[in-house]
Amino acid sequence: MLELRPNCEACDTDLPADSPDVWICSFECTWCTDCAATFADNACRNDKGNLVSRPIRTPEMLAQFPASTERKHKSELQVVKAS
């Protein structure tokens, strides 16, 4: 199941689970629109995968399957080198 992370990994801005301004990659790295706009080629800065808009879970499903509360921030990230 998709982990809805609570913050941007670059600037640590809060990103509510119902926000349409959130971008993720296939590894669920999570970015706000402002930070994602600075990444070259619309690629995740961690793993170079493409970024897509994070889906929004309905309120009923969010109650049953809540968003994550674990914050990830750039000081904790390990960048994967693209080959």
N, C-alpha and C positions, 0 to 999 in steps of 0.2 A: 504494500500500500504506500502511496505517495506520502512522504513526510513533509508536512507543511511547516517549514521553519519560520520562526518568529521575527527574524531580522535579516537585514542585508549583511552579507559576509564582508563587504568592503567598508561601509561607513557605519554599520551597526544601527541604522535606522529601523525602528519598529515597522513590521510589515504584517498587518492584520490578515487573518486567513481569508477574509472576503475582499481583499484589495485586488483590483485589476492591474495594478502597477508593479507586478512582481514577475521576475524572469528566472527560469531554471534551466539547467542542462540535464543530461541523462543521468548524472550522478547526484542530482538534486541540489547542486550548489545553488544558492539563492541570492538574488541581486535586486536592488531597487532599480527603477527605470533610469534614474540619473546616472548611477554607476555603470549599469549595463551599456548605456549609450557611449561610454568612453572606451569600451573594449573593441579592439580591431576585429573586423570581419564578423561581427555579431557572434564572437566565440568566447566561451567561458575562459576566464583568465587562469583557472586552475587546471583544466584538462583539455582545453581547446575545442570542446564540443560545442555544437550550435545551441543558442539560447532560444527558448520558446516561452510564451506567456504561461504562467502557472495557472492551472485550472482552479476554479472556485468550487468548493464543496457546498452543497445545499445546507441550510441551517439544521435540518433534520439529521443529515449524515454527519455534520460537524459535531452535533451533540453525541452521536453514537461513536464517532471516530474523531476525537479532538485533535487539534493541531499540536505540534510539538512545542515544548517550552524550552528545549535545549538550544541555547544561542551558540552560533559559530561566528567567529570573527577572524579577520585576516591574520592576527597574531597566532592563531591556532591552525592555519591552513598549511598544507603541504602542496606545493605546486608540482604537477606532473609535467615532465618535459615531453613535448611532442617530438616524435621522430620523423 
